[in-house]
Amino acid sequence: MSGSGPTVLVTGGAGYIGSHCTVELLQAGYDVVALDNFVNSVPGPPGPCGLPPSLQRVQRITGRDLVFYECDLLDKQGLQQIFQDHKIDCVIHFAAIKAVGESMQFPLLYYKNNLIATINLIEVMEAHNVYQLVFSSSCTVYGNPESLPITEDHPTGEVTNVYGRTKHFIEGMLKDISAASKKWNIIALRYFNPVGAHPSGLIGEDPTKEFTNIMPYMAQVAIGNKPHVTIFGGDYDTVDGTGVRDYIHVMDLASGHVAALRKLKEKHQRLKIYNLGTGNGVSVLQLLRAFEDVTKNQIPFKICDRRDGDIVSMYANANLAEKELGWKARFTLPQMCEDFWRWQTMNPDGYRNCKVENGTSKLAAHNKSSVNENTKKNGHCENPTKTNGNSHNCGALKQNGHTHGITPEIVQHNGHKD
Ligand SMILES: NC(=O)c1ccc[n+]([C@@H]2O[C@H](COP(=O)([O-])OP(=O)(O)OC[C@H]3O[C@@H](n4cnc5c(N)ncnc54)[C@H](O)[C@@H]3O)[C@@H](O)[C@H]2O)c1
């Protein structure tokens, strides 16, 4: 870390959006302390101090170091230790589990992981006088749209799934804490449908749970790993009968977070909510055709019955973010497909079996040497499908262990595509 800019704690930093956002943060001059429990991301090399491959790549892209902890937000003591060891200025809270289908099967798992983790985070922030927070919310809080494009003042709460309810409850909690104490300065960003990857092809989406987002699934079909894409519902009242969504490039989302941090610094608003979307509705079939154009591969698909609870059309009015954050999505649909495809073809196994990045990976500064030693010894991020205490560098965290309560059995159970 350069020690120059404000320090941002990024929860869920090894994940898809967290790792892309970390690129933008480092490039914008922030210092980053990231944490993750690897419930849905690939851990680092076996051994005491493995920086996850996504963040090794982030260091390579940016030429800057960051600090990483393997830490579960349900482990409050571990979290406290991080706040004691670093002067955190603000937090971006990505860490959550997000598979809609799984959330319906295991609701308590979702309430526990997403709600208790957020309560722990808020309490530890308060205890350390940190009141600047950006929260990852979702357009799912809107439920079935009454009008489109959807604005931030559209009613929320008629959510059709447990995952979405966790986001809705957290938004409610943030509203209450910011009303109770004027110290809080919070921005909740309601993402629409993140797709794509960093244009370098070095980082992308590689969940350890079953794919829940459409683009990684399409890519698997395009390279022949899966037989076809299943499209739920072909008779909706849309351009071609398939559902319509607002796909947004993950790097546009990432720049939205930097814009949000800038806003938190310049204005104390207690709690403000912004949509992050492009404003363009794209049907599943249109996305599939755009992906075929880029990959030059045919992508077989099957249209099945509609699923209960699926929303027909959802796209954003993102004017508020443009007006108040000075942010606007820039990437086009073909660019989203091209960038994802580059990531997929450069990394057919995702982060598994990837080479450790030229010996530069570093964890918390106080354990740098052992990390480098470990890096040299292993040479590879071997496929650690599920971490078992492959731990970070913080004695206290290591002692407390890994207490997220998501058993491997449950992790296996998630064969849903949402
Ligand atoms: N990707 C989407 O389609 C989408 C859409 C709207 C909102 N969001 C939200 O954005 C955030 C990031 O999503 P993403 O797509 O990057 O997902 P992701 O699964 O790739 O990243 C989330 C990361 O959080 C970690 N994590 C989960 N629970 C944790 C815990 N208790 N302690 C520590 N780490 C934990 C996971 O291991 C994972 O690396 C999530 O809050 C998600 O709900 C995502």
PDBQT file of the ligand as one rigid body, heavy atoms in Angstrom, charges set to zero:
ROOT
HETATM    1  N1  LIG A 501     -23.773  -9.993  -9.482  1.00  0.00    +0.000 N 
HETATM    2  C1  LIG A 501     -25.029  -9.602  -9.447  1.00  0.00    +0.000 C 
HETATM    3  O1  LIG A 501     -25.818  -9.988 -10.313  1.00  0.00    +0.000 OA
HETATM    4  C2  LIG A 501     -25.529  -8.644  -8.390  1.00  0.00    +0.000 A 
HETATM    5  C3  LIG A 501     -26.669  -7.865  -8.628  1.00  0.00    +0.000 A 
HETATM    6  C4  LIG A 501     -27.120  -7.006  -7.626  1.00  0.00    +0.000 A 
HETATM    7  C5  LIG A 501     -26.439  -6.938  -6.412  1.00  0.00    +0.000 A 
HETATM    8  N2  LIG A 501     -25.344  -7.717  -6.205  1.00  0.00    +0.000 N 
HETATM    9  C6  LIG A 501     -24.662  -7.658  -4.911  1.00  0.00    +0.000 C 
HETATM   10  O2  LIG A 501     -23.330  -7.228  -5.120  1.00  0.00    +0.000 OA
HETATM   11  C7  LIG A 501     -22.467  -7.804  -4.134  1.00  0.00    +0.000 C 
HETATM   12  C8  LIG A 501     -21.306  -8.478  -4.826  1.00  0.00    +0.000 C 
HETATM   13  O3  LIG A 501     -21.817  -9.451  -5.727  1.00  0.00    +0.000 OA
HETATM   14  P1  LIG A 501     -20.872 -10.323  -6.642  1.00  0.00    +0.000 P 
HETATM   15  O4  LIG A 501     -21.601 -10.567  -7.900  1.00  0.00    +0.000 OA
HETATM   16  O5  LIG A 501     -19.521  -9.765  -6.685  1.00  0.00    +0.000 OA
HETATM   17  O6  LIG A 501     -20.902 -11.685  -5.826  1.00  0.00    +0.000 OA
HETATM   18  P2  LIG A 501     -19.686 -12.656  -5.462  1.00  0.00    +0.000 P 
HETATM   19  O7  LIG A 501     -20.301 -13.865  -4.861  1.00  0.00    +0.000 OA
HETATM   20  O8  LIG A 501     -18.790 -12.812  -6.626  1.00  0.00    +0.000 OA
HETATM   21  O9  LIG A 501     -18.913 -11.805  -4.350  1.00  0.00    +0.000 OA
HETATM   22  C9  LIG A 501     -19.304 -11.762  -3.015  1.00  0.00    +0.000 C 
HETATM   23  C10 LIG A 501     -18.127 -12.160  -2.164  1.00  0.00    +0.000 C 
HETATM   24  O10 LIG A 501     -18.502 -12.082  -0.793  1.00  0.00    +0.000 OA
HETATM   25  C11 LIG A 501     -17.946 -13.191  -0.114  1.00  0.00    +0.000 C 
HETATM   26  N3  LIG A 501     -18.752 -13.419   1.090  1.00  0.00    +0.000 N 
HETATM   27  C12 LIG A 501     -20.046 -13.828   1.173  1.00  0.00    +0.000 A 
HETATM   28  N4  LIG A 501     -20.430 -13.901   2.457  1.00  0.00    +0.000 NA
HETATM   29  C13 LIG A 501     -19.370 -13.509   3.209  1.00  0.00    +0.000 A 
HETATM   30  C14 LIG A 501     -19.131 -13.376   4.603  1.00  0.00    +0.000 A 
HETATM   31  N5  LIG A 501     -20.053 -13.712   5.509  1.00  0.00    +0.000 N 
HETATM   32  N6  LIG A 501     -17.930 -12.935   5.024  1.00  0.00    +0.000 NA
HETATM   33  C15 LIG A 501     -16.959 -12.612   4.124  1.00  0.00    +0.000 A 
HETATM   34  N7  LIG A 501     -17.122 -12.738   2.788  1.00  0.00    +0.000 NA
HETATM   35  C16 LIG A 501     -18.303 -13.181   2.339  1.00  0.00    +0.000 A 
HETATM   36  C17 LIG A 501     -17.972 -14.319  -1.129  1.00  0.00    +0.000 C 
HETATM   37  O11 LIG A 501     -17.025 -15.334  -0.866  1.00  0.00    +0.000 OA
HETATM   38  C18 LIG A 501     -17.678 -13.603  -2.438  1.00  0.00    +0.000 C 
HETATM   39  O12 LIG A 501     -16.300 -13.611  -2.729  1.00  0.00    +0.000 OA
HETATM   40  C19 LIG A 501     -23.353  -8.758  -3.330  1.00  0.00    +0.000 C 
HETATM   41  O13 LIG A 501     -23.762  -8.093  -2.170  1.00  0.00    +0.000 OA
HETATM   42  C20 LIG A 501     -24.534  -9.005  -4.244  1.00  0.00    +0.000 C 
HETATM   43  O14 LIG A 501     -25.679  -9.339  -3.513  1.00  0.00    +0.000 OA
HETATM   44  C21 LIG A 501     -24.854  -8.556  -7.174  1.00  0.00    +0.000 A 
ENDROOT
TORSDOF 0
